[in-house]
Every structure is written in C-alpha cells, then in structure tokens.
Amino acid sequence: MSEPYRAVVFDMDGVLVDTEPAFFEGVNIVLEREAGRQIAWERYQRLLGTSVEETWRELMSMLDLEGDLEHYMRHFGKVLLDCLARPRDPLPGAEALLDALTQRDVPYALATSSWGPWKDLVLKSAGLEDRFAVAVTGDAVAHDKPAPDIYLRAAELLGVTAARCIALEDTAPGIASAKAAGMYAVQARAASTACPPIAQADLVIERLEDFPVVMLV
C-alpha cells in the first residue's frame, strides 16, 4: 500500500482567487498603449498558466508585434500592479479548505507563476496575506511552469517529499509542472476562466469543496 499524502501545494491564480481576468486586462492595456492592438479572450486563453516571458513571446508572435520582449514585460509588470490591487474575494471554498487543512495539521504552500509583488497584492486584496508561511513565485526559480522547479522548491520548503504532496492547479502548464515534480495533481475548475478538464490531471473537481481532504494524514 502506498504512503498517504501529507501536504498540499496550491497554485494561486484561478485556484484561490479569480485573477485571470485581471491578467487579461493588463495584457490588453499594454497592447493598446504599445501597439494600438487588442487580443480577444478566445485567442488569449490558450496562454493561461504560462510564464510571463512565454506569454509575451507568444503574444508578439501571434500579433506580429515589433519591439523588445523585455520592454513589453516591464510595461506589463507595472500595469498589472494596478489591475491586481483591486479588492476581490477568494474563490468559494478556498478559505474553508485552508481552514480544514489547518485543523488537520496538514502543511500547505503556495506555488505560483506570478511574480513576488503580484503574489503579495493578490493575497492581500483577497484577505489571504497571512495564510501562507511558504510561498514560491515564478521569479524565484530558474525555470517556470511547466518545469517542476516551483513545485519541487515548495515541497523542499515544506520538508515533505514531492511524491507525498497533492498539487491544486487549474491550467495545463500547472498540471504538467506538478506531475513533473512527482505530485498528485488535482485540477480545480471553480474560476470564471476554468479550462476544460485536463487529461493529465489525476483528479478534476468542479468546486474547491470537492477537494479530497480525506487523502491526507
């Protein structure tokens, strides 16, 4: 019989807080200012879960944009701070799930592709700033999702073997990252920007209330 799972590692955007619309808004603000362009949600949504660098590299290719990648990324970083600072509630069930893990003495961490300042703003705007003693961001690792670096680092900081962790994700790059780290990967589809069920996920849930807490000891 395999050993039980002992910790949970959460993605943030689209899992705990419905922030993807803010990222989409920030992208279009930068596109409009820099190139007089916009991108429709139907084209943009395939970029969900990718790193900032990969997102802008793909956008420049998709829209045949001229200019410097680093310039777009810097501009986006500044614009996004305003978009993310607006108050927003955690997704339904997020706080109850964190409470349930705390009551069971189950350690948990955050593993997000968002940069550190963005992570801080999102958690503060949602009232979750005191919830995560362990948090790893995309700008703190050598390789962002879908590489396993973020999840491996989170497991290391928790002091739990990655194979004994359950990852809660919402996008294909995130699921791939968690699986590459050796974690049990759960796809949550609670956000307004929920992706279709991802075949590589070990479990797909429609609500955070359906997270399998019973798998943890």
N, C-alpha and C positions, 0 to 999 in steps of 0.2 A: 504494500500500500504506500502511495506517495506521501511525502510530508505535507502538512497543511500550509496554507498561505498565512503569512504573518504580518504583512504590511500592505498599504495601498499608496500608489503614486498617481496623483491627479494631473491631467492636463488642465489648463485654465480656461482659455477662450473657447466658448462653445460647449464647455463641460460644467464649469462652476458659474460662469457669467456669460450672458449672451452678448459678446462684444464684437463678433464678426461684422455686424452692420457698421460699427464704428471704423473698423479697418477699411471696409469698402468705401465708406465716405471719405476717409483720409486719402485713399488712392485717387479717387476722382477729383478731390481738391487739388492735389499735386498735378495730376494730368491736365486739368483745366488751366492752371496757372503757368505751367511749363510748356505745354504744347497745344493748348486750345482743344484738347481731346477729352473724351469720356469713354468708359467701358461699361457695357451692360452686365448686370448680375449674371446672366446666363453664361457669359464668357469668363467672367471673373471667378466663378465658384469652383472651377477646377484647380484654382491656386490655393484653396483653403488648406491650411496646415503646412504650407511650405515656408521655408525661411524667408526673411526679409530680402536677402540677396537674391534668392531664387525667384521670389515673386516679381521683383523689379527687372530681373534679367528676362523673365518670360514676358512681362508686360512690354518691355522695349522691343522684343521680337514680334509679339502678336500685333502691336500697333505701329511697328516700323518707326520707332522713335529715334531721333538723333540725340546726341549728348552723352554725358558721362554717367555711368551707373552709380558711382559714389555720390554724385550730386543729387540724383533722384532719391537715393536712400537717406541722405542727410536732411533733405527738404521734408521727406515723408516722416522722419523721426520727430521733427519739430511740430508738424501739423497734427500728427497723431496724438500728441500730448493733450491738445485741446479737445479732441474728439473723445478721448478715453476718460477725461476728468469729469464728465457729466455723471451725476448720480444714477445708478442702476441697481436694481435688486438682484441678488443671486438667483440662479435658476431654481424653480420649485424643487424642493427635496434636498438641495445642496447643504443647507445648514443642518437639517435633520440627519443627513448621512454623516457629516463631520461629528455631530454630537454622539451618534451611535458608535462610531469608531472610538471616540474619546472614552465613552462609558465602558467599552470593552478593553481599554488599554491597548488598542491597536495603533501602532505608529503609522503616520502618513506624511507624505511630502508633496511638493508641487514640482512639476517638470514641464515648463512652458517654453515655446519658441520665442515668446515675447521677450524684448529686452528688459533689463532690470528696472529702469524708470517706468516703463509701461506696466510691468507687473505690479509695481507699488501703487500706481494710480488706479488700476483696475480693482485690486483688492480693497483699497481704501474707499473707492466710490461705492463698492458693494458691501462695505462693513465687514470685510473678511481679513483686514490687515493684521489681526492678532491670531489668526488661525494656524499659520504655517511657520513652525520653527525651522523647517528645512525647505528650501526652495532653490531650484536650479533654473536658470534662464538661458535663452539661446545665445546671448553674448558672453556667456561664461564657460562655454565648451568649444572645443576645436571644430567639431562637426555637428551641425544642427540636424533635426529630424529630416529624413527618415533614418539617419545614422543612429546607433544606440547610445551615443555618448551621454545625452541628458538623463536617460533612464538609469544607465549604469552609475552615473555620479550620484543621482538621488538615492539609489539603493546603498551605495557606499556610505553616504552621509547618515542614512538611517541605521546603518550597521546590520542590514538584512541582506541575505543573498538575493540577487535579482530573480532567481527562479522561484523564490518564495514570496514574490510581490505580485499583486494584481494592479494592472495599469488601467486607468479610466480615460478613454480617448474619444474623439469624435470624427477624426479625419483619417484618410488612408495613409498619409505620411506618418501620422502619430501612431497608428496601429502597427505599421511596419517598424517604427523605431522601438516600440515596446516589445514586439516579437523578436527583433534582432537582439535585444538585451536579454531575452530568455524569460520574459514575464508573461503571465496570463493576461491577455488583452481583452478588455470589455469596451465595446462601442456604445456610447450614450447618444441617443437621438432626441434629446429634450429641447435643444435650442431651435430658434426660428430658422436657422441655416442648416439644419440637420442634413447630413449626407445620406444617400441610400445605404441600406445595410452593406457592410464591407465583408466580403467573403473570408478574408484573412483573420477577422476577429474571432476570438474563442467564444464570445457571447455578445449578443446585441440586445440592448434594453431600450425601451421607449421612454422610460421615466427613471429618474435617479432613485425613486422609491423602490425600484426593482433591483437595485444593486445587490448582489449575493453576499450579504454580510455573513451569512452562516458558513461561508467557505473559509472564514478567518478564525484563528485562535490566538 
